[in-house]
Amino acid sequence: MHSGALNDILFILLLFFLIVSTLANPNVIKLTLPKAKSNTKSKQTVVVSINDKREFFVGTNKVAFGSLKQMLAASIARDSKEVDPTIVVNAEKSVPVEDVVSIMEIAREIGARVVLATTKPPETN
C-alpha cells in the first residue's frame, strides 16, 4: 500500500517528540519541603574585589596584597561555626589571571571555597 506516506508521518511524529522532549523542563517534580523548628543560618560569604589598578578590597575595605591572607582569615574566623566558608571574587576584566589565582591559593590555605563572579548581573528596569 502507501507505506511511504506512513513512514513520512511517523518520521514527523518522531521529530516532533524529540524536539518537545528537549524543551521540557526536567525539574518538574514538585515537593513540599519540611519546615525547620530552629533558625537556619545562612552561609557567610566574604567578597574580595580587584579593580583595574590591581587594588584589593575585602568588602569595601582597601587591603594591601601582603595582608590579604590575614584579613580573609580574620573575616572567616569571626564565624567559626561556618562549615563551608566562601570567598566571592569580583575582578575587573583587565585584571591579570595571576591575581585571581593568588586569591584562590590564599582561600585554599585558609580552608575556604572560592566563587568567581564572572559576569555582571543583568539590570532590572
LOKOL-894220 format. One line per field, with one value per residue: residue number from 1; residue in three letters; x, y, z of N, C-alpha, C in turn. Coordinates in nm, 3 decimals. Layout:
<nodes>
n <- NUM	...
res <- ALA	...
npx <- X	...
npy <- Y	...
npz <- Z	...
capx <- X	...
capy <- Y	...
capz <- Z	...
cpx <- X	...
cpy <- Y	...
cpz <- Z	...
</nodes>
This chain:
<nodes>
n <- 1	2	3	4	5	6	7	8	9	10	11	12	13	14	15	16	17	18	19	20	21	22	23	24	25	26	27	28	29	30	31	32	33	34	35	36	37	38	39	40	41	42	43	44	45	46	47	48	49	50	51	52	53	54	55	56	57	58	59	60	61	62	63	64	65	66	67	68	69	70	71	72	73	74	75	76	77	78	79	80	81	82	83	84	85	86	87	88	89	90	91	92	93	94	95	96	97	98	99	100	101	102	103	104	105	106	107	108	109	110	111	112	113	114	115	116	117	118	119	120	121	122	123	124	125
res <- MET	HIS	SER	GLY	ALA	LEU	ASN	ASP	ILE	LEU	PHE	ILE	LEU	LEU	LEU	PHE	PHE	LEU	ILE	VAL	SER	THR	LEU	ALA	ASN	PRO	ASN	VAL	ILE	LYS	LEU	THR	LEU	PRO	LYS	ALA	LYS	SER	ASN	THR	LYS	SER	LYS	GLN	THR	VAL	VAL	VAL	SER	ILE	ASN	ASP	LYS	ARG	GLU	PHE	PHE	VAL	GLY	THR	ASN	LYS	VAL	ALA	PHE	GLY	SER	LEU	LYS	GLN	MET	LEU	ALA	ALA	SER	ILE	ALA	ARG	ASP	SER	LYS	GLU	VAL	ASP	PRO	THR	ILE	VAL	VAL	ASN	ALA	GLU	LYS	SER	VAL	PRO	VAL	GLU	ASP	VAL	VAL	SER	ILE	MET	GLU	ILE	ALA	ARG	GLU	ILE	GLY	ALA	ARG	VAL	VAL	LEU	ALA	THR	THR	LYS	PRO	PRO	GLU	THR	ASN
npx <- 0.083	0.047	0.307	0.508	0.396	0.304	0.547	0.654	0.478	0.524	0.794	0.781	0.628	0.811	1.023	0.887	0.831	1.093	1.191	1.012	1.063	1.323	1.284	1.135	1.114	1.328	1.314	1.059	0.940	0.740	0.781	0.691	0.856	0.994	0.950	1.184	1.241	1.414	1.611	1.766	2.095	2.231	2.480	2.803	2.958	3.253	3.349	3.581	3.729	3.885	4.021	4.081	4.325	4.465	4.410	4.319	4.023	3.849	3.534	3.432	3.665	3.987	4.272	4.610	4.798	4.977	4.869	4.635	4.577	4.571	4.357	4.141	4.141	4.077	3.822	3.679	3.719	3.562	3.318	3.314	3.165	3.102	3.064	3.138	3.309	3.292	3.450	3.390	3.497	3.536	3.646	3.789	3.770	4.019	4.206	4.492	4.509	4.669	4.643	4.386	4.422	4.608	4.448	4.277	4.456	4.523	4.273	4.245	4.450	4.353	4.132	3.892	3.623	3.607	3.427	3.387	3.291	3.182	3.033	2.847	2.556	2.231	2.067	1.778	1.488
npy <- -0.117	0.224	0.276	0.459	0.711	0.661	0.619	0.876	1.023	0.899	0.963	1.244	1.265	1.148	1.335	1.557	1.472	1.439	1.703	1.835	1.696	1.777	2.040	2.033	2.088	1.930	1.941	1.915	1.811	1.851	1.932	1.920	2.073	2.004	2.206	2.389	2.374	2.525	2.824	2.854	2.898	3.131	3.107	3.243	3.479	3.616	3.896	3.961	4.209	4.319	4.591	4.773	4.891	4.712	4.701	4.568	4.473	4.392	4.327	4.647	4.755	4.871	4.676	4.586	4.362	4.200	4.176	4.049	3.776	3.754	3.925	3.799	3.554	3.644	3.749	3.519	3.370	3.500	3.383	3.101	2.869	2.819	2.593	2.563	2.799	3.075	3.253	3.519	3.627	3.922	4.052	4.298	4.312	4.355	4.268	4.075	3.718	3.593	3.733	3.662	3.388	3.385	3.474	3.257	3.060	3.157	3.133	2.855	2.786	2.887	2.738	2.791	2.816	2.912	3.136	3.254	3.560	3.604	3.745	4.046	4.112	4.112	4.422	4.543	4.694
npz <- 0.000	0.075	0.207	0.214	0.270	0.527	0.657	0.635	0.799	1.048	1.081	1.102	1.336	1.515	1.504	1.608	1.875	1.968	1.960	2.133	2.371	2.435	2.497	2.723	3.074	3.294	3.569	3.707	3.925	4.197	4.526	4.869	5.108	5.433	5.730	5.925	6.276	6.420	6.381	6.072	5.961	5.741	5.485	5.534	5.339	5.206	5.033	4.785	4.601	4.299	4.142	3.830	3.875	4.014	4.285	4.597	4.765	5.058	5.115	5.150	5.227	5.159	5.098	5.137	4.929	5.067	5.324	5.280	5.322	5.605	5.661	5.530	5.666	5.922	5.876	5.812	6.042	6.227	6.224	6.342	6.332	6.077	5.821	5.554	5.450	5.224	4.964	4.759	4.451	4.284	3.994	3.783	3.423	3.307	3.487	3.566	3.535	3.718	3.958	4.042	4.070	4.277	4.489	4.501	4.586	4.841	4.962	4.958	5.135	5.378	5.409	5.273	5.036	4.691	4.489	4.171	4.043	3.742	3.557	3.502	3.687	3.533	3.463	3.621	3.513
capx <- 0.000	0.118	0.393	0.590	0.324	0.304	0.683	0.668	0.403	0.596	0.916	0.743	0.593	0.935	1.091	0.809	0.853	1.232	1.204	0.936	1.127	1.441	1.240	1.066	1.195	1.340	1.295	0.917	0.890	0.703	0.796	0.661	0.971	0.962	0.993	1.277	1.191	1.511	1.657	1.878	2.191	2.274	2.624	2.877	3.047	3.343	3.366	3.710	3.721	4.011	3.990	4.176	4.455	4.514	4.389	4.237	3.924	3.771	3.413	3.460	3.792	4.105	4.369	4.732	4.802	5.053	4.786	4.507	4.554	4.531	4.225	4.043	4.134	4.004	3.681	3.618	3.726	3.455	3.208	3.387	3.076	3.080	3.113	3.198	3.320	3.302	3.505	3.344	3.598	3.493	3.765	3.769	3.807	4.159	4.292	4.560	4.460	4.757	4.587	4.272	4.477	4.669	4.338	4.230	4.555	4.504	4.149	4.273	4.533	4.275	4.021	3.767	3.584	3.609	3.330	3.426	3.182	3.237	2.953	2.770	2.415	2.151	1.999	1.632	1.426
capy <- 0.000	0.351	0.276	0.580	0.817	0.623	0.645	1.022	1.066	0.850	1.041	1.377	1.248	1.124	1.464	1.640	1.430	1.469	1.847	1.869	1.639	1.855	2.168	2.013	2.112	1.804	1.962	1.947	1.742	1.947	1.873	2.001	2.055	2.022	2.332	2.373	2.431	2.623	2.914	2.805	3.005	3.147	3.099	3.368	3.497	3.731	3.942	4.021	4.276	4.370	4.687	4.776	4.938	4.598	4.727	4.462	4.516	4.290	4.406	4.782	4.800	4.851	4.594	4.555	4.219	4.131	4.149	3.993	3.646	3.776	3.987	3.696	3.458	3.707	3.759	3.386	3.323	3.561	3.288	2.975	2.757	2.807	2.465	2.580	2.942	3.104	3.381	3.557	3.712	4.010	4.111	4.369	4.236	4.376	4.216	3.952	3.593	3.559	3.792	3.579	3.260	3.404	3.476	3.118	2.989	3.203	3.071	2.713	2.778	2.913	2.644	2.850	2.785	3.033	3.151	3.365	3.635	3.623	3.836	4.149	4.073	4.198	4.534	4.534	4.826
capz <- 0.000	0.077	0.325	0.210	0.342	0.668	0.706	0.648	0.917	1.166	1.093	1.151	1.478	1.589	1.516	1.699	2.013	2.005	1.985	2.253	2.490	2.471	2.551	2.850	3.193	3.367	3.713	3.726	4.043	4.300	4.659	4.986	5.196	5.575	5.790	6.036	6.401	6.467	6.276	5.993	5.942	5.603	5.471	5.535	5.225	5.210	4.895	4.753	4.471	4.244	4.037	3.718	3.925	4.091	4.427	4.655	4.864	5.128	5.137	5.097	5.286	5.076	5.169	5.062	4.898	5.172	5.442	5.235	5.386	5.744	5.661	5.495	5.776	6.032	5.837	5.819	6.180	6.305	6.230	6.349	6.309	5.932	5.772	5.422	5.423	5.082	4.922	4.626	4.389	4.175	3.933	3.657	3.305	3.273	3.594	3.526	3.594	3.830	4.080	4.083	4.114	4.409	4.588	4.515	4.668	4.979	5.011	4.984	5.255	5.499	5.414	5.221	4.899	4.610	4.381	4.085	3.982	3.608	3.475	3.572	3.687	3.445	3.528	3.615	3.494
cpx <- 0.088	0.206	0.483	0.526	0.322	0.441	0.706	0.599	0.474	0.724	0.886	0.703	0.717	1.011	1.019	0.836	0.997	1.249	1.132	1.004	1.252	1.403	1.173	1.163	1.206	1.314	1.150	0.858	0.862	0.707	0.750	0.771	0.931	1.015	1.084	1.218	1.287	1.551	1.773	1.967	2.230	2.427	2.687	2.965	3.128	3.369	3.502	3.697	3.859	3.973	4.098	4.313	4.523	4.513	4.290	4.146	3.859	3.646	3.434	3.592	3.908	4.212	4.491	4.739	4.875	4.970	4.650	4.475	4.507	4.390	4.116	4.028	4.057	3.856	3.611	3.617	3.618	3.337	3.268	3.298	3.051	3.145	3.190	3.210	3.349	3.358	3.458	3.445	3.535	3.617	3.727	3.819	3.956	4.257	4.360	4.508	4.543	4.703	4.470	4.322	4.541	4.563	4.285	4.326	4.543	4.380	4.170	4.354	4.453	4.149	3.888	3.746	3.578	3.500	3.373	3.302	3.229	3.158	2.883	2.624	2.334	2.078	1.850	1.575	1.286
cpy <- 0.124	0.359	0.398	0.694	0.789	0.649	0.795	1.072	1.023	0.930	1.181	1.369	1.226	1.255	1.555	1.602	1.453	1.616	1.886	1.815	1.716	1.990	2.154	2.033	1.982	1.818	2.001	1.876	1.847	1.876	1.972	1.974	2.078	2.155	2.303	2.438	2.535	2.712	2.851	2.922	3.013	3.147	3.237	3.371	3.624	3.769	4.010	4.080	4.324	4.466	4.688	4.829	4.833	4.628	4.623	4.521	4.393	4.362	4.541	4.836	4.769	4.780	4.575	4.404	4.141	4.096	4.089	3.861	3.664	3.834	3.885	3.594	3.515	3.718	3.625	3.336	3.385	3.467	3.148	2.854	2.734	2.679	2.482	2.729	2.968	3.244	3.406	3.656	3.789	4.077	4.182	4.283	4.242	4.322	4.087	3.830	3.555	3.615	3.708	3.445	3.274	3.413	3.335	3.036	3.028	3.138	2.924	2.697	2.799	2.827	2.698	2.806	2.916	3.026	3.272	3.431	3.676	3.720	3.938	4.105	4.166	4.306	4.517	4.674	4.827
cpz <- 0.000	0.202	0.328	0.285	0.491	0.731	0.726	0.775	1.044	1.189	1.149	1.299	1.564	1.609	1.615	1.844	2.058	2.039	2.113	2.378	2.530	2.530	2.687	2.966	3.272	3.517	3.742	3.846	4.150	4.435	4.764	5.087	5.341	5.625	5.908	6.160	6.456	6.349	6.202	5.959	5.795	5.599	5.471	5.411	5.245	5.065	4.881	4.613	4.430	4.132	3.930	3.757	4.011	4.241	4.479	4.762	4.925	5.175	5.072	5.149	5.192	5.158	5.079	5.040	5.007	5.294	5.406	5.305	5.530	5.751	5.629	5.606	5.894	6.000	5.849	5.962	6.268	6.322	6.228	6.325	6.160	5.880	5.641	5.390	5.276	5.060	4.779	4.570	4.273	4.120	3.804	3.542	3.277	3.378	3.546	3.602	3.716	3.962	4.132	4.136	4.251	4.518	4.609	4.600	4.815	5.039	5.043	5.113	5.382	5.507	5.366	5.077	4.821	4.504	4.300	4.026	3.844	3.523	3.563	3.572	3.599	3.523	3.513	3.607	3.548
</nodes>
